[in-house]
């Protein structure tokens, strides 16, 4: 989703997923109706939301997102109010706008996950080919290229954010802007990761990432911790050379504050929604989500 500025407020150009960056109610606390001196930006937000939810005027036409709260917008609002069991007065007041926000957040996504070329089918999705070059895939909008960045326990990206892993696979490295930890991942999953983090935030389940791309040396360390149970809480870790983390296409997810998601509403939301964004859970590890589910 992108946003355009109108009169100091962020007006979303809503995609089919209909997930506004901010609730309309937080920006537009008044009543909006025919004949009133309405805030143009707020009316545009309302019109865009109604369009996304497929509420039309009485002729069945999509609303013009023009900021003019006219008869057609009123007709669409009445249809929405009727569907939600609200008073059908044609006024977009606080209750109607709150219901509109809720409907936009809960609208099923139609996001199509990105899948790069030259990959191998694996598990529920795909994995990378050893030794292949994926560095031409750019970091998605909503993520940031990681130039000259040292990875945990070995490995460093170059001035173009490129990293060659243990098996010669070339990756471009970035982090998701919504991830407070700025954890590195491969650019090939950045578009899907950005979309997942945004959807989780909109659903009030904001995320962070505790681990993404790992160097071979870091995987060795974590595997040793797992075998000897003397560090990293003895958490499960794959053998070095076999983990999707080493290709940057796996994410260990936590709450926005870094808390465990195991057994939480956040995990339930991810279980129901992450596959829509191309991420699958490893059943033995609630935190582990990858492009293949392994």
PESUL-V862049 format. One record per residue. SS is DSSP state (~ for helix, > for strand, _ for the rest). PSI is psi in degrees with one decimal (NA if undefined). D_LAST is the distance of its C-alpha to the last C-alpha in whole Angstrom. Layout:
# PESUL-V862049
ss->SS psi->PSI d_last->D_LAST
ss->SS psi->PSI d_last->D_LAST
This chain:
# PESUL-V862049
ss->_ psi->141.7 d_last->29
ss->> psi->170.0 d_last->32
ss->> psi->139.5 d_last->35
ss->> psi->145.0 d_last->39
ss->> psi->126.3 d_last->42
ss->> psi->115.7 d_last->45
ss->_ psi->31.7 d_last->47
ss->_ psi->-6.1 d_last->45
ss->> psi->151.7 d_last->42
ss->> psi->116.0 d_last->39
ss->> psi->112.3 d_last->39
ss->> psi->140.6 d_last->36
ss->> psi->94.8 d_last->35
ss->_ psi->134.0 d_last->33
ss->_ psi->179.7 d_last->30
ss->_ psi->-17.2 d_last->30
ss->_ psi->-17.8 d_last->27
ss->_ psi->33.3 d_last->30
ss->_ psi->99.5 d_last->29
ss->_ psi->143.9 d_last->32
ss->_ psi->-35.6 d_last->31
ss->_ psi->147.2 d_last->34
ss->_ psi->139.5 d_last->35
ss->~ psi->-38.1 d_last->39
ss->~ psi->-31.0 d_last->40
ss->~ psi->-19.8 d_last->40
ss->~ psi->-23.2 d_last->42
ss->_ psi->84.0 d_last->44
ss->_ psi->0.6 d_last->46
ss->_ psi->-173.9 d_last->49
ss->_ psi->139.7 d_last->50
ss->> psi->127.0 d_last->50
ss->_ psi->167.6 d_last->53
ss->_ psi->134.0 d_last->55
ss->_ psi->-7.4 d_last->58
ss->_ psi->164.8 d_last->57
ss->_ psi->86.1 d_last->56
ss->_ psi->151.5 d_last->52
ss->_ psi->118.8 d_last->50
ss->~ psi->-43.4 d_last->49
ss->~ psi->-42.7 d_last->45
ss->~ psi->-39.5 d_last->45
ss->~ psi->-38.4 d_last->46
ss->~ psi->-41.9 d_last->44
ss->~ psi->-43.5 d_last->41
ss->~ psi->-45.8 d_last->42
ss->~ psi->-42.5 d_last->42
ss->~ psi->-41.0 d_last->39
ss->~ psi->-43.3 d_last->37
ss->~ psi->-40.2 d_last->40
ss->~ psi->-43.7 d_last->39
ss->~ psi->-36.4 d_last->35
ss->_ psi->4.0 d_last->36
ss->_ psi->31.9 d_last->38
ss->_ psi->121.3 d_last->41
ss->_ psi->175.9 d_last->44
ss->_ psi->-176.9 d_last->48
ss->_ psi->-15.4 d_last->50
ss->_ psi->-5.3 d_last->50
ss->_ psi->8.8 d_last->46
ss->_ psi->146.3 d_last->46
ss->_ psi->145.6 d_last->43
ss->_ psi->144.5 d_last->45
ss->_ psi->129.5 d_last->46
ss->_ psi->77.7 d_last->44
ss->_ psi->-1.3 d_last->47
ss->_ psi->4.4 d_last->48
ss->_ psi->110.0 d_last->51
ss->_ psi->81.3 d_last->51
ss->_ psi->-166.0 d_last->53
ss->~ psi->-38.2 d_last->54
ss->~ psi->-40.5 d_last->51
ss->~ psi->-40.7 d_last->48
ss->~ psi->-42.4 d_last->50
ss->~ psi->-42.3 d_last->50
ss->~ psi->-38.8 d_last->46
ss->~ psi->-42.4 d_last->46
ss->~ psi->-41.4 d_last->48
ss->~ psi->-42.5 d_last->46
ss->~ psi->-45.9 d_last->43
ss->~ psi->-40.4 d_last->45
ss->~ psi->-43.3 d_last->46
ss->~ psi->-29.8 d_last->42
ss->_ psi->6.4 d_last->41
ss->_ psi->26.7 d_last->45
ss->_ psi->164.9 d_last->46
ss->_ psi->127.0 d_last->50
ss->_ psi->69.3 d_last->50
ss->_ psi->-5.1 d_last->53
ss->_ psi->9.9 d_last->51
ss->_ psi->128.8 d_last->50
ss->> psi->85.6 d_last->47
ss->_ psi->-174.3 d_last->48
ss->~ psi->-41.8 d_last->45
ss->~ psi->-42.6 d_last->44
ss->~ psi->-41.9 d_last->44
ss->~ psi->-38.1 d_last->42
ss->~ psi->-40.8 d_last->40
ss->~ psi->-35.2 d_last->39
ss->~ psi->-44.7 d_last->38
ss->~ psi->-46.1 d_last->35
ss->~ psi->-41.7 d_last->34
ss->~ psi->-36.5 d_last->34
ss->~ psi->-41.1 d_last->32
ss->~ psi->-39.0 d_last->29
ss->~ psi->-1.9 d_last->29
ss->_ psi->129.7 d_last->29
ss->_ psi->137.2 d_last->26
ss->_ psi->151.0 d_last->24
ss->_ psi->24.1 d_last->24
ss->_ psi->136.1 d_last->22
ss->_ psi->112.9 d_last->21
ss->_ psi->142.0 d_last->18
ss->_ psi->137.6 d_last->18
ss->_ psi->118.8 d_last->16
ss->_ psi->164.2 d_last->18
ss->_ psi->166.3 d_last->19
ss->_ psi->44.9 d_last->19
ss->> psi->171.6 d_last->15
ss->> psi->131.0 d_last->13
ss->> psi->135.2 d_last->12
ss->> psi->130.8 d_last->8
ss->_ psi->-128.4 d_last->7
ss->_ psi->-8.9 d_last->8
ss->> psi->-109.9 d_last->9
ss->> psi->163.8 d_last->10
ss->> psi->174.4 d_last->9
ss->> psi->155.3 d_last->12
ss->_ psi->132.4 d_last->15
ss->_ psi->132.6 d_last->16
ss->_ psi->-0.8 d_last->19
ss->_ psi->163.5 d_last->20
ss->> psi->112.3 d_last->21
ss->_ psi->12.8 d_last->20
ss->_ psi->-11.9 d_last->23
ss->_ psi->-14.8 d_last->25
ss->_ psi->120.7 d_last->22
ss->_ psi->157.2 d_last->24
ss->_ psi->133.4 d_last->23
ss->_ psi->158.2 d_last->23
ss->_ psi->133.6 d_last->26
ss->_ psi->3.6 d_last->26
ss->> psi->166.7 d_last->24
ss->> psi->133.0 d_last->26
ss->> psi->137.8 d_last->26
ss->_ psi->94.8 d_last->25
ss->_ psi->143.2 d_last->28
ss->_ psi->47.6 d_last->29
ss->_ psi->127.2 d_last->26
ss->> psi->129.0 d_last->26
ss->_ psi->163.0 d_last->22
ss->_ psi->124.0 d_last->21
ss->_ psi->35.7 d_last->23
ss->_ psi->145.9 d_last->23
ss->_ psi->144.7 d_last->23
ss->> psi->140.0 d_last->25
ss->_ psi->155.0 d_last->25
ss->_ psi->-168.5 d_last->28
ss->_ psi->-15.0 d_last->31
ss->_ psi->9.2 d_last->29
ss->_ psi->20.4 d_last->26
ss->> psi->140.3 d_last->24
ss->> psi->133.6 d_last->22
ss->> psi->121.4 d_last->21
ss->_ psi->-171.3 d_last->18
ss->_ psi->-29.3 d_last->19
ss->_ psi->14.4 d_last->18
ss->_ psi->4.4 d_last->21
ss->_ psi->128.6 d_last->18
ss->> psi->127.6 d_last->21
ss->> psi->148.2 d_last->19
ss->> psi->138.8 d_last->21
ss->> psi->136.9 d_last->21
ss->> psi->174.1 d_last->21
ss->> psi->154.5 d_last->21
ss->> psi->127.2 d_last->21
ss->_ psi->-31.3 d_last->25
ss->_ psi->-9.1 d_last->24
ss->_ psi->112.5 d_last->22
ss->_ psi->-18.7 d_last->25
ss->_ psi->-9.5 d_last->23
ss->_ psi->48.2 d_last->23
ss->_ psi->133.9 d_last->19
ss->_ psi->141.0 d_last->19
ss->> psi->165.2 d_last->16
ss->> psi->143.8 d_last->16
ss->~ psi->-24.4 d_last->19
ss->~ psi->-20.1 d_last->17
ss->~ psi->4.0 d_last->15
ss->~ psi->-39.8 d_last->18
ss->~ psi->-45.5 d_last->20
ss->~ psi->-38.4 d_last->17
ss->~ psi->-42.7 d_last->17
ss->~ psi->-45.5 d_last->20
ss->~ psi->-40.7 d_last->21
ss->~ psi->-46.8 d_last->18
ss->~ psi->-39.0 d_last->20
ss->~ psi->-43.6 d_last->23
ss->~ psi->-40.9 d_last->23
ss->~ psi->-41.6 d_last->22
ss->~ psi->-44.8 d_last->25
ss->~ psi->-29.8 d_last->27
ss->_ psi->7.4 d_last->26
ss->_ psi->33.1 d_last->27
ss->_ psi->62.0 d_last->23
ss->_ psi->144.9 d_last->23
ss->> psi->163.0 d_last->20
ss->> psi->168.6 d_last->20
ss->> psi->122.2 d_last->17
ss->> psi->-19.1 d_last->17
ss->> psi->140.0 d_last->15
ss->_ psi->-111.0 d_last->14
ss->_ psi->130.7 d_last->14
ss->_ psi->143.8 d_last->15
ss->_ psi->160.5 d_last->18
ss->~ psi->-40.2 d_last->17
ss->~ psi->-37.9 d_last->20
ss->~ psi->-37.9 d_last->18
ss->~ psi->-36.8 d_last->15
ss->~ psi->-45.8 d_last->18
ss->~ psi->-48.0 d_last->19
ss->~ psi->-36.0 d_last->17
ss->~ psi->-39.6 d_last->16
ss->~ psi->-40.7 d_last->19
ss->~ psi->-41.6 d_last->20
ss->~ psi->-44.6 d_last->17
ss->~ psi->-44.0 d_last->19
ss->~ psi->-9.1 d_last->23
ss->_ psi->38.4 d_last->22
ss->_ psi->8.0 d_last->24
ss->_ psi->167.1 d_last->23
ss->~ psi->31.0 d_last->20
ss->~ psi->14.4 d_last->21
ss->~ psi->21.6 d_last->19
ss->_ psi->148.6 d_last->16
ss->_ psi->138.3 d_last->13
ss->_ psi->142.7 d_last->11
ss->_ psi->159.7 d_last->10
ss->_ psi->141.9 d_last->13
ss->_ psi->135.8 d_last->14
ss->_ psi->-3.1 d_last->13
ss->_ psi->-1.8 d_last->10
ss->_ psi->139.4 d_last->8
ss->~ psi->-20.2 d_last->7
ss->~ psi->-34.9 d_last->10
ss->~ psi->-17.9 d_last->12
ss->~ psi->-1.3 d_last->12
ss->_ psi->17.8 d_last->13
ss->_ psi->18.4 d_last->10
ss->> psi->148.4 d_last->8
ss->> psi->133.9 d_last->11
ss->> psi->116.5 d_last->12
ss->> psi->149.4 d_last->14
ss->> psi->176.3 d_last->18
ss->> psi->169.4 d_last->21
ss->_ psi->-28.8 d_last->23
ss->_ psi->7.4 d_last->25
ss->_ psi->8.3 d_last->22
ss->_ psi->157.0 d_last->22
ss->_ psi->142.4 d_last->19
ss->_ psi->-4.1 d_last->18
ss->_ psi->126.4 d_last->17
ss->_ psi->14.2 d_last->20
ss->_ psi->169.5 d_last->21
ss->~ psi->-29.4 d_last->22
ss->~ psi->-43.4 d_last->20
ss->~ psi->-43.2 d_last->17
ss->~ psi->-42.7 d_last->19
ss->~ psi->-44.5 d_last->19
ss->~ psi->-43.7 d_last->16
ss->~ psi->-38.0 d_last->15
ss->~ psi->-23.0 d_last->18
ss->~ psi->-30.2 d_last->17
ss->~ psi->-37.6 d_last->14
ss->~ psi->-25.1 d_last->13
ss->~ psi->-19.8 d_last->17
ss->~ psi->10.8 d_last->16
ss->_ psi->21.7 d_last->13
ss->_ psi->137.9 d_last->10
ss->> psi->145.5 d_last->8
ss->> psi->142.6 d_last->7
ss->> psi->111.5 d_last->6
ss->_ psi->-30.5 d_last->9
ss->_ psi->-10.2 d_last->10
ss->> psi->104.5 d_last->10
ss->> psi->-28.1 d_last->12
ss->> psi->-15.5 d_last->12
ss->> psi->118.7 d_last->8
ss->> psi->132.1 d_last->8
ss->> psi->175.9 d_last->7
ss->_ psi->-14.2 d_last->8
ss->_ psi->-18.0 d_last->5
ss->_ psi->10.2 d_last->4
ss->_ psi->NA d_last->0
